Amino acid sequence: MKPLAALCRSFAAPAAVAAAMMLAACGAEVAGAAASVGSLQAQQATQARAQQQQIVDGLKAGQAAGLARAASAAD
């Protein structure tokens, strides 16, 4: 029968390899999730800029219409 210390050493290496593989898999999953979140945030930022531009365009059109009414009322 093997001494307890030798038995522990024989299981330590495979356990360390298994633990390292599990941590690597978790890291890959976290990196994938981070990439997905980054992509989603980029899409949201693009949509927000488009909405902002629509609002600015609407305000400019309203201002132009107001100025045109004021000019025609002055005539």
PDB file of N, CA, C and O in Angstrom:
ATOM      1  N   MET A   1       0.847  -1.189   0.000  1.00  0.00           N
ATOM      2  CA  MET A   1       0.000   0.000   0.000  1.00  0.00           C
ATOM      3  C   MET A   1       0.884   1.242   0.000  1.00  0.00           C
ATOM      4  O   MET A   1       1.886   1.293   0.714  1.00  0.00           O
ATOM      5  N   LYS A   2       0.520   2.236  -0.794  1.00  0.00           N
ATOM      6  CA  LYS A   2       1.301   3.465  -0.913  1.00  0.00           C
ATOM      7  C   LYS A   2       1.120   4.308   0.349  1.00  0.00           C
ATOM      8  O   LYS A   2       0.049   4.312   0.957  1.00  0.00           O
ATOM      9  N   PRO A   3       2.168   5.011   0.729  1.00  0.00           N
ATOM     10  CA  PRO A   3       2.006   5.949   1.852  1.00  0.00           C
ATOM     11  C   PRO A   3       1.047   7.067   1.445  1.00  0.00           C
ATOM     12  O   PRO A   3       0.876   7.355   0.261  1.00  0.00           O
ATOM     13  N   LEU A   4       0.445   7.670   2.415  1.00  0.00           N
ATOM     14  CA  LEU A   4      -0.559   8.722   2.175  1.00  0.00           C
ATOM     15  C   LEU A   4       0.022   9.897   1.393  1.00  0.00           C
ATOM     16  O   LEU A   4      -0.658  10.433   0.519  1.00  0.00           O
ATOM     17  N   ALA A   5       1.242  10.310   1.676  1.00  0.00           N
ATOM     18  CA  ALA A   5       1.864  11.440   0.981  1.00  0.00           C
ATOM     19  C   ALA A   5       2.030  11.126  -0.501  1.00  0.00           C
ATOM     20  O   ALA A   5       1.792  11.994  -1.341  1.00  0.00           O
ATOM     21  N   ALA A   6       2.430   9.915  -0.836  1.00  0.00           N
ATOM     22  CA  ALA A   6       2.605   9.535  -2.233  1.00  0.00           C
ATOM     23  C   ALA A   6       1.258   9.485  -2.934  1.00  0.00           C
ATOM     24  O   ALA A   6       1.140   9.873  -4.096  1.00  0.00           O
ATOM     25  N   LEU A   7       0.262   9.015  -2.236  1.00  0.00           N
ATOM     26  CA  LEU A   7      -1.078   8.956  -2.803  1.00  0.00           C
ATOM     27  C   LEU A   7      -1.601  10.366  -3.091  1.00  0.00           C
ATOM     28  O   LEU A   7      -2.212  10.602  -4.134  1.00  0.00           O
ATOM     29  N   CYS A   8      -1.363  11.295  -2.174  1.00  0.00           N
ATOM     30  CA  CYS A   8      -1.805  12.687  -2.366  1.00  0.00           C
ATOM     31  C   CYS A   8      -1.095  13.327  -3.551  1.00  0.00           C
ATOM     32  O   CYS A   8      -1.713  14.054  -4.328  1.00  0.00           O
ATOM     33  N   ARG A   9       0.220  13.055  -3.695  1.00  0.00           N
ATOM     34  CA  ARG A   9       0.966  13.626  -4.822  1.00  0.00           C
ATOM     35  C   ARG A   9       0.448  13.087  -6.149  1.00  0.00           C
ATOM     36  O   ARG A   9       0.417  13.809  -7.146  1.00  0.00           O
ATOM     37  N   SER A  10       0.046  11.833  -6.163  1.00  0.00           N
ATOM     38  CA  SER A  10      -0.416  11.251  -7.416  1.00  0.00           C
ATOM     39  C   SER A  10      -1.744  11.856  -7.867  1.00  0.00           C
ATOM     40  O   SER A  10      -2.048  11.860  -9.060  1.00  0.00           O
ATOM     41  N   PHE A  11      -2.530  12.362  -6.935  1.00  0.00           N
ATOM     42  CA  PHE A  11      -3.805  12.993  -7.286  1.00  0.00           C
ATOM     43  C   PHE A  11      -3.684  14.507  -7.442  1.00  0.00           C
ATOM     44  O   PHE A  11      -4.559  15.138  -8.034  1.00  0.00           O
ATOM     45  N   ALA A  12      -2.619  15.089  -6.922  1.00  0.00           N
ATOM     46  CA  ALA A  12      -2.481  16.544  -6.937  1.00  0.00           C
ATOM     47  C   ALA A  12      -2.299  17.079  -8.354  1.00  0.00           C
ATOM     48  O   ALA A  12      -2.920  18.080  -8.709  1.00  0.00           O
ATOM     49  N   ALA A  13      -1.479  16.450  -9.158  1.00  0.00           N
ATOM     50  CA  ALA A  13      -1.222  16.948 -10.510  1.00  0.00           C
ATOM     51  C   ALA A  13      -2.470  16.907 -11.379  1.00  0.00           C
ATOM     52  O   ALA A  13      -2.788  17.919 -12.004  1.00  0.00           O
ATOM     53  N   PRO A  14      -3.205  15.779 -11.455  1.00  0.00           N
ATOM     54  CA  PRO A  14      -4.424  15.782 -12.272  1.00  0.00           C
ATOM     55  C   PRO A  14      -5.480  16.770 -11.762  1.00  0.00           C
ATOM     56  O   PRO A  14      -6.211  17.370 -12.549  1.00  0.00           O
ATOM     57  N   ALA A  15      -5.550  16.928 -10.451  1.00  0.00           N
ATOM     58  CA  ALA A  15      -6.516  17.878  -9.888  1.00  0.00           C
ATOM     59  C   ALA A  15      -6.144  19.304 -10.265  1.00  0.00           C
ATOM     60  O   ALA A  15      -7.015  20.120 -10.566  1.00  0.00           O
ATOM     61  N   ALA A  16      -4.842  19.606 -10.249  1.00  0.00           N
ATOM     62  CA  ALA A  16      -4.396  20.952 -10.612  1.00  0.00           C
ATOM     63  C   ALA A  16      -4.678  21.219 -12.086  1.00  0.00           C
ATOM     64  O   ALA A  16      -5.096  22.316 -12.457  1.00  0.00           O
ATOM     65  N   VAL A  17      -4.445  20.209 -12.926  1.00  0.00           N
ATOM     66  CA  VAL A  17      -4.722  20.364 -14.356  1.00  0.00           C
ATOM     67  C   VAL A  17      -6.217  20.574 -14.583  1.00  0.00           C
ATOM     68  O   VAL A  17      -6.615  21.428 -15.374  1.00  0.00           O
ATOM     69  N   ALA A  18      -7.043  19.793 -13.887  1.00  0.00           N
ATOM     70  CA  ALA A  18      -8.495  19.937 -14.032  1.00  0.00           C
ATOM     71  C   ALA A  18      -8.953  21.314 -13.569  1.00  0.00           C
ATOM     72  O   ALA A  18      -9.798  21.940 -14.208  1.00  0.00           O
ATOM     73  N   ALA A  19      -8.391  21.784 -12.452  1.00  0.00           N
ATOM     74  CA  ALA A  19      -8.760  23.111 -11.946  1.00  0.00           C
ATOM     75  C   ALA A  19      -8.343  24.200 -12.933  1.00  0.00           C
ATOM     76  O   ALA A  19      -9.095  25.147 -13.165  1.00  0.00           O
ATOM     77  N   ALA A  20      -7.151  24.070 -13.512  1.00  0.00           N
ATOM     78  CA  ALA A  20      -6.686  25.062 -14.481  1.00  0.00           C
ATOM     79  C   ALA A  20      -7.576  25.069 -15.725  1.00  0.00           C
ATOM     80  O   ALA A  20      -7.878  26.129 -16.274  1.00  0.00           O
ATOM     81  N   MET A  21      -7.990  23.886 -16.161  1.00  0.00           N
ATOM     82  CA  MET A  21      -8.862  23.814 -17.336  1.00  0.00           C
ATOM     83  C   MET A  21     -10.219  24.447 -17.050  1.00  0.00           C
ATOM     84  O   MET A  21     -10.780  25.130 -17.906  1.00  0.00           O
ATOM     85  N   MET A  22     -10.744  24.224 -15.853  1.00  0.00           N
ATOM     86  CA  MET A  22     -12.043  24.811 -15.508  1.00  0.00           C
ATOM     87  C   MET A  22     -11.937  26.328 -15.431  1.00  0.00           C
ATOM     88  O   MET A  22     -12.835  27.039 -15.881  1.00  0.00           O
ATOM     89  N   LEU A  23     -10.841  26.826 -14.862  1.00  0.00           N
ATOM     90  CA  LEU A  23     -10.658  28.278 -14.788  1.00  0.00           C
ATOM     91  C   LEU A  23     -10.496  28.878 -16.179  1.00  0.00           C
ATOM     92  O   LEU A  23     -11.011  29.962 -16.453  1.00  0.00           O
ATOM     93  N   ALA A  24      -9.788  28.181 -17.052  1.00  0.00           N
ATOM     94  CA  ALA A  24      -9.621  28.677 -18.418  1.00  0.00           C
ATOM     95  C   ALA A  24     -10.957  28.732 -19.139  1.00  0.00           C
ATOM     96  O   ALA A  24     -11.223  29.674 -19.886  1.00  0.00           O
ATOM     97  N   ALA A  25     -11.799  27.730 -18.920  1.00  0.00           N
ATOM     98  CA  ALA A  25     -13.128  27.728 -19.549  1.00  0.00           C
ATOM     99  C   ALA A  25     -13.966  28.887 -19.030  1.00  0.00           C
ATOM    100  O   ALA A  25     -14.693  29.523 -19.794  1.00  0.00           O
ATOM    101  N   CYS A  26     -13.869  29.160 -17.746  1.00  0.00           N
ATOM    102  CA  CYS A  26     -14.617  30.292 -17.175  1.00  0.00           C
ATOM    103  C   CYS A  26     -14.115  31.607 -17.760  1.00  0.00           C
ATOM    104  O   CYS A  26     -14.903  32.504 -18.058  1.00  0.00           O
ATOM    105  N   GLY A  27     -12.809  31.712 -17.921  1.00  0.00           N
ATOM    106  CA  GLY A  27     -12.243  32.933 -18.493  1.00  0.00           C
ATOM    107  C   GLY A  27     -12.723  33.159 -19.914  1.00  0.00           C
ATOM    108  O   GLY A  27     -13.022  34.287 -20.306  1.00  0.00           O
ATOM    109  N   ALA A  28     -12.796  32.076 -20.690  1.00  0.00           N
ATOM    110  CA  ALA A  28     -13.280  32.201 -22.065  1.00  0.00           C
ATOM    111  C   ALA A  28     -14.742  32.623 -22.087  1.00  0.00           C
ATOM    112  O   ALA A  28     -15.152  33.419 -22.931  1.00  0.00           O
ATOM    113  N   GLU A  29     -15.524  32.088 -21.156  1.00  0.00           N
ATOM    114  CA  GLU A  29     -16.945  32.448 -21.093  1.00  0.00           C
ATOM    115  C   GLU A  29     -17.106  33.911 -20.707  1.00  0.00           C
ATOM    116  O   GLU A  29     -17.936  34.620 -21.277  1.00  0.00           O
ATOM    117  N   VAL A  30     -16.319  34.358 -19.747  1.00  0.00           N
ATOM    118  CA  VAL A  30     -16.382  35.767 -19.317  1.00  0.00           C
ATOM    119  C   VAL A  30     -15.951  36.683 -20.457  1.00  0.00           C
ATOM    120  O   VAL A  30     -16.562  37.728 -20.681  1.00  0.00           O
ATOM    121  N   ALA A  31     -14.902  36.295 -21.175  1.00  0.00           N
ATOM    122  CA  ALA A  31     -14.445  37.118 -22.295  1.00  0.00           C
ATOM    123  C   ALA A  31     -15.512  37.186 -23.383  1.00  0.00           C
ATOM    124  O   ALA A  31     -15.725  38.240 -23.982  1.00  0.00           O
ATOM    125  N   GLY A  32     -16.183  36.062 -23.639  1.00  0.00           N
ATOM    126  CA  GLY A  32     -17.258  36.059 -24.636  1.00  0.00           C
ATOM    127  C   GLY A  32     -18.411  36.936 -24.210  1.00  0.00           C
ATOM    128  O   GLY A  32     -18.981  37.660 -25.026  1.00  0.00           O
ATOM    129  N   ALA A  33     -18.762  36.876 -22.924  1.00  0.00           N
ATOM    130  CA  ALA A  33     -19.849  37.708 -22.414  1.00  0.00           C
ATOM    131  C   ALA A  33     -19.479  39.187 -22.494  1.00  0.00           C
ATOM    132  O   ALA A  33     -20.311  40.024 -22.842  1.00  0.00           O
ATOM    133  N   ALA A  34     -18.235  39.500 -22.173  1.00  0.00           N
ATOM    134  CA  ALA A  34     -17.786  40.901 -22.243  1.00  0.00           C
ATOM    135  C   ALA A  34     -17.837  41.412 -23.675  1.00  0.00           C
ATOM    136  O   ALA A  34     -18.213  42.559 -23.917  1.00  0.00           O
ATOM    137  N   ALA A  35     -17.461  40.565 -24.619  1.00  0.00           N
ATOM    138  CA  ALA A  35     -17.517  40.980 -26.025  1.00  0.00           C
ATOM    139  C   ALA A  35     -18.956  41.211 -26.461  1.00  0.00           C
ATOM    140  O   ALA A  35     -19.238  42.147 -27.209  1.00  0.00           O
ATOM    141  N   SER A  36     -19.871  40.358 -25.993  1.00  0.00           N
ATOM    142  CA  SER A  36     -21.284  40.529 -26.338  1.00  0.00           C
ATOM    143  C   SER A  36     -21.837  41.826 -25.760  1.00  0.00           C
ATOM    144  O   SER A  36     -22.567  42.554 -26.432  1.00  0.00           O
ATOM    145  N   VAL A  37     -21.484  42.104 -24.518  1.00  0.00           N
ATOM    146  CA  VAL A  37     -21.953  43.338 -23.868  1.00  0.00           C
ATOM    147  C   VAL A  37     -21.387  44.555 -24.589  1.00  0.00           C
ATOM    148  O   VAL A  37     -22.096  45.538 -24.805  1.00  0.00           O
ATOM    149  N   GLY A  38     -20.115  44.490 -24.959  1.00  0.00           N
ATOM    150  CA  GLY A  38     -19.496  45.606 -25.677  1.00  0.00           C
ATOM    151  C   GLY A  38     -20.171  45.854 -27.007  1.00  0.00           C
ATOM    152  O   GLY A  38     -20.384  47.003 -27.393  1.00  0.00           O
ATOM    153  N   SER A  39     -20.507  44.794 -27.709  1.00  0.00           N
ATOM    154  CA  SER A  39     -21.192  44.924 -28.995  1.00  0.00           C
ATOM    155  C   SER A  39     -22.576  45.532 -28.813  1.00  0.00           C
ATOM    156  O   SER A  39     -22.987  46.401 -29.581  1.00  0.00           O
ATOM    157  N   LEU A  40     -23.284  45.074 -27.799  1.00  0.00           N
ATOM    158  CA  LEU A  40     -24.627  45.600 -27.522  1.00  0.00           C
ATOM    159  C   LEU A  40     -24.561  47.082 -27.165  1.00  0.00           C
ATOM    160  O   LEU A  40     -25.391  47.870 -27.620  1.00  0.00           O
ATOM    161  N   GLN A  41     -23.582  47.459 -26.357  1.00  0.00           N
ATOM    162  CA  GLN A  41     -23.445  48.866 -25.981  1.00  0.00           C
ATOM    163  C   GLN A  41     -23.108  49.729 -27.194  1.00  0.00           C
ATOM    164  O   GLN A  41     -23.568  50.867 -27.290  1.00  0.00           O
ATOM    165  N   ALA A  42     -22.319  49.205 -28.109  1.00  0.00           N
ATOM    166  CA  ALA A  42     -21.997  49.957 -29.323  1.00  0.00           C
ATOM    167  C   ALA A  42     -23.247  50.169 -30.162  1.00  0.00           C
ATOM    168  O   ALA A  42     -23.446  51.250 -30.715  1.00  0.00           O
ATOM    169  N   GLN A  43     -24.094  49.141 -30.263  1.00  0.00           N
ATOM    170  CA  GLN A  43     -25.345  49.275 -31.010  1.00  0.00           C
ATOM    171  C   GLN A  43     -26.258  50.296 -30.351  1.00  0.00           C
ATOM    172  O   GLN A  43     -26.883  51.109 -31.033  1.00  0.00           O
ATOM    173  N   GLN A  44     -26.336  50.256 -29.029  1.00  0.00           N
ATOM    174  CA  GLN A  44     -27.183  51.208 -28.313  1.00  0.00           C
ATOM    175  C   GLN A  44     -26.679  52.631 -28.495  1.00  0.00           C
ATOM    176  O   GLN A  44     -27.476  53.557 -28.644  1.00  0.00           O
ATOM    177  N   ALA A  45     -25.368  52.812 -28.486  1.00  0.00           N
ATOM    178  CA  ALA A  45     -24.804  54.149 -28.679  1.00  0.00           C
ATOM    179  C   ALA A  45     -25.119  54.662 -30.078  1.00  0.00           C
ATOM    180  O   ALA A  45     -25.430  55.840 -30.253  1.00  0.00           O
ATOM    181  N   THR A  46     -25.040  53.789 -31.068  1.00  0.00           N
ATOM    182  CA  THR A  46     -25.365  54.180 -32.443  1.00  0.00           C
ATOM    183  C   THR A  46     -26.831  54.585 -32.550  1.00  0.00           C
ATOM    184  O   THR A  46     -27.155  55.584 -33.192  1.00  0.00           O
ATOM    185  N   GLN A  47     -27.716  53.817 -31.924  1.00  0.00           N
ATOM    186  CA  GLN A  47     -29.146  54.140 -31.938  1.00  0.00           C
ATOM    187  C   GLN A  47     -29.409  55.457 -31.217  1.00  0.00           C
ATOM    188  O   GLN A  47     -30.225  56.261 -31.668  1.00  0.00           O
ATOM    189  N   ALA A  48     -28.722  55.680 -30.103  1.00  0.00           N
ATOM    190  CA  ALA A  48     -28.914  56.923 -29.354  1.00  0.00           C
ATOM    191  C   ALA A  48     -28.477  58.128 -30.176  1.00  0.00           C
ATOM    192  O   ALA A  48     -29.136  59.168 -30.157  1.00  0.00           O
ATOM    193  N   ARG A  49     -27.352  57.991 -30.908  1.00  0.00           N
ATOM    194  CA  ARG A  49     -26.898  59.101 -31.750  1.00  0.00           C
ATOM    195  C   ARG A  49     -27.901  59.381 -32.871  1.00  0.00           C
ATOM    196  O   ARG A  49     -28.141  60.539 -33.215  1.00  0.00           O
ATOM    197  N   ALA A  50     -28.481  58.330 -33.437  1.00  0.00           N
ATOM    198  CA  ALA A  50     -29.483  58.519 -34.500  1.00  0.00           C
ATOM    199  C   ALA A  50     -30.715  59.229 -33.948  1.00  0.00           C
ATOM    200  O   ALA A  50     -31.254  60.128 -34.594  1.00  0.00           O
ATOM    201  N   GLN A  51     -31.164  58.830 -32.758  1.00  0.00           N
ATOM    202  CA  GLN A  51     -32.316  59.494 -32.139  1.00  0.00           C
ATOM    203  C   GLN A  51     -31.996  60.946 -31.823  1.00  0.00           C
ATOM    204  O   GLN A  51     -32.828  61.831 -32.026  1.00  0.00           O
ATOM    205  N   GLN A  52     -30.797  61.186 -31.327  1.00  0.00           N
ATOM    206  CA  GLN A  52     -30.391  62.555 -31.011  1.00  0.00           C
ATOM    207  C   GLN A  52     -30.412  63.420 -32.273  1.00  0.00           C
ATOM    208  O   GLN A  52     -30.872  64.561 -32.242  1.00  0.00           O
ATOM    209  N   GLN A  53     -29.918  62.876 -33.369  1.00  0.00           N
ATOM    210  CA  GLN A  53     -29.902  63.628 -34.627  1.00  0.00           C
ATOM    211  C   GLN A  53     -31.320  63.931 -35.110  1.00  0.00           C
ATOM    212  O   GLN A  53     -31.587  65.016 -35.626  1.00  0.00           O
ATOM    213  N   GLN A  54     -32.235  62.960 -34.939  1.00  0.00           N
ATOM    214  CA  GLN A  54     -33.634  63.193 -35.323  1.00  0.00           C
ATOM    215  C   GLN A  54     -34.234  64.321 -34.496  1.00  0.00           C
ATOM    216  O   GLN A  54     -34.970  65.156 -35.023  1.00  0.00           O
ATOM    217  N   ILE A  55     -33.928  64.348 -33.219  1.00  0.00           N
ATOM    218  CA  ILE A  55     -34.463  65.411 -32.347  1.00  0.00           C
ATOM    219  C   ILE A  55     -33.900  66.766 -32.761  1.00  0.00           C
ATOM    220  O   ILE A  55     -34.633  67.751 -32.846  1.00  0.00           O
ATOM    221  N   VAL A  56     -32.604  66.808 -33.017  1.00  0.00           N
ATOM    222  CA  VAL A  56     -31.977  68.071 -33.432  1.00  0.00           C
ATOM    223  C   VAL A  56     -32.574  68.546 -34.750  1.00  0.00           C
ATOM    224  O   VAL A  56     -32.873  69.729 -34.913  1.00  0.00           O
ATOM    225  N   ASP A  57     -32.747  67.619 -35.688  1.00  0.00           N
ATOM    226  CA  ASP A  57     -33.343  67.985 -36.974  1.00  0.00           C
ATOM    227  C   ASP A  57     -34.766  68.518 -36.793  1.00  0.00           C
ATOM    228  O   ASP A  57     -35.156  69.484 -37.449  1.00  0.00           O
ATOM    229  N   GLY A  58     -35.536  67.893 -35.909  1.00  0.00           N
ATOM    230  CA  GLY A  58     -36.893  68.356 -35.633  1.00  0.00           C
ATOM    231  C   GLY A  58     -36.911  69.744 -35.011  1.00  0.00           C
ATOM    232  O   GLY A  58     -37.744  70.581 -35.359  1.00  0.00           O
ATOM    233  N   LEU A  59     -35.985  69.982 -34.089  1.00  0.00           N
ATOM    234  CA  LEU A  59     -35.904  71.306 -33.466  1.00  0.00           C
ATOM    235  C   LEU A  59     -35.518  72.376 -34.494  1.00  0.00           C
ATOM    236  O   LEU A  59     -36.057  73.483 -34.480  1.00  0.00           O
ATOM    237  N   LYS A  60     -34.586  72.038 -35.377  1.00  0.00           N
ATOM    238  CA  LYS A  60     -34.183  72.996 -36.414  1.00  0.00           C
ATOM    239  C   LYS A  60     -35.342  73.291 -37.360  1.00  0.00           C
ATOM    240  O   LYS A  60     -35.546  74.437 -37.760  1.00  0.00           O
ATOM    241  N   ALA A  61     -36.093  72.262 -37.713  1.00  0.00           N
ATOM    242  CA  ALA A  61     -37.245  72.464 -38.598  1.00  0.00           C
ATOM    243  C   ALA A  61     -38.293  73.330 -37.909  1.00  0.00           C
ATOM    244  O   ALA A  61     -38.883  74.207 -38.540  1.00  0.00           O
ATOM    245  N   GLY A  62     -38.527  73.094 -36.630  1.00  0.00           N
ATOM    246  CA  GLY A  62     -39.483  73.918 -35.883  1.00  0.00           C
ATOM    247  C   GLY A  62     -39.021  75.356 -35.782  1.00  0.00           C
ATOM    248  O   GLY A  62     -39.823  76.282 -35.906  1.00  0.00           O
ATOM    249  N   GLN A  63     -37.743  75.545 -35.561  1.00  0.00           N
ATOM    250  CA  GLN A  63     -37.203  76.900 -35.483  1.00  0.00           C
ATOM    251  C   GLN A  63     -37.337  77.608 -36.828  1.00  0.00           C
ATOM    252  O   GLN A  63     -37.707  78.781 -36.882  1.00  0.00           O
ATOM    253  N   ALA A  64     -37.039  76.901 -37.902  1.00  0.00           N
ATOM    254  CA  ALA A  64     -37.156  77.506 -39.234  1.00  0.00           C
ATOM    255  C   ALA A  64     -38.599  77.881 -39.524  1.00  0.00           C
ATOM    256  O   ALA A  64     -38.873  78.943 -40.084  1.00  0.00           O
ATOM    257  N   ALA A  65     -39.529  76.997 -39.138  1.00  0.00           N
ATOM    258  CA  ALA A  65     -40.947  77.302 -39.366  1.00  0.00           C
ATOM    259  C   ALA A  65     -41.374  78.509 -38.540  1.00  0.00           C
ATOM    260  O   ALA A  65     -42.127  79.354 -39.022  1.00  0.00           O
ATOM    261  N   GLY A  66     -40.903  78.595 -37.310  1.00  0.00           N
ATOM    262  CA  GLY A  66     -41.231  79.747 -36.461  1.00  0.00           C
ATOM    263  C   GLY A  66     -40.683  81.032 -37.029  1.00  0.00           C
ATOM    264  O   GLY A  66     -41.366  82.057 -37.022  1.00  0.00           O
ATOM    265  N   LEU A  67     -39.448  80.994 -37.526  1.00  0.00           N
ATOM    266  CA  LEU A  67     -38.864  82.182 -38.128  1.00  0.00           C
ATOM    267  C   LEU A  67     -39.615  82.586 -39.396  1.00  0.00           C
ATOM    268  O   LEU A  67     -39.789  83.775 -39.663  1.00  0.00           O
ATOM    269  N   ALA A  68     -40.058  81.606 -40.170  1.00  0.00           N
ATOM    270  CA  ALA A  68     -40.820  81.901 -41.389  1.00  0.00           C
ATOM    271  C   ALA A  68     -42.147  82.537 -41.033  1.00  0.00           C
ATOM    272  O   ALA A  68     -42.571  83.486 -41.692  1.00  0.00           O
ATOM    273  N   ARG A  69     -42.818  82.031 -39.994  1.00  0.00           N
ATOM    274  CA  ARG A  69     -44.102  82.644 -39.559  1.00  0.00           C
ATOM    275  C   ARG A  69     -43.888  84.071 -39.077  1.00  0.00           C
ATOM    276  O   ARG A  69     -44.673  84.970 -39.380  1.00  0.00           O
ATOM    277  N   ALA A  70     -42.810  84.262 -38.320  1.00  0.00           N
ATOM    278  CA  ALA A  70     -42.538  85.611 -37.816  1.00  0.00           C
ATOM    279  C   ALA A  70     -42.238  86.576 -38.963  1.00  0.00           C
ATOM    280  O   ALA A  70     -42.651  87.735 -38.935  1.00  0.00           O
ATOM    281  N   ALA A  71     -41.521  86.087 -39.965  1.00  0.00           N
ATOM    282  CA  ALA A  71     -41.191  86.945 -41.101  1.00  0.00           C
ATOM    283  C   ALA A  71     -42.443  87.279 -41.904  1.00  0.00           C
ATOM    284  O   ALA A  71     -42.595  88.410 -42.365  1.00  0.00           O
ATOM    285  N   SER A  72     -43.347  86.305 -42.077  1.00  0.00           N
ATOM    286  CA  SER A  72     -44.561  86.584 -42.839  1.00  0.00           C
ATOM    287  C   SER A  72     -45.519  87.457 -42.037  1.00  0.00           C
ATOM    288  O   SER A  72     -46.286  88.224 -42.618  1.00  0.00           O
ATOM    289  N   ALA A  73     -45.486  87.354 -40.732  1.00  0.00           N
ATOM    290  CA  ALA A  73     -46.349  88.208 -39.918  1.00  0.00           C
ATOM    291  C   ALA A  73     -45.840  89.658 -39.931  1.00  0.00           C
ATOM    292  O   ALA A  73     -46.628  90.593 -39.796  1.00  0.00           O
ATOM    293  N   ALA A  74     -44.550  89.836 -40.090  1.00  0.00           N
ATOM    294  CA  ALA A  74     -43.972  91.163 -40.118  1.00  0.00           C
ATOM    295  C   ALA A  74     -44.269  91.890 -41.418  1.00  0.00           C
ATOM    296  O   ALA A  74     -44.206  93.118 -41.478  1.00  0.00           O
ATOM    297  N   ASP A  75     -44.596  91.127 -42.467  1.00  0.00           N
ATOM    298  CA  ASP A  75     -44.867  91.756 -43.774  1.00  0.00           C
ATOM    299  C   ASP A  75     -46.198  92.434 -43.808  1.00  0.00           C
ATOM    300  O   ASP A  75     -46.574  93.008 -44.830  1.00  0.00           O
TER     301      ASP A  75
END
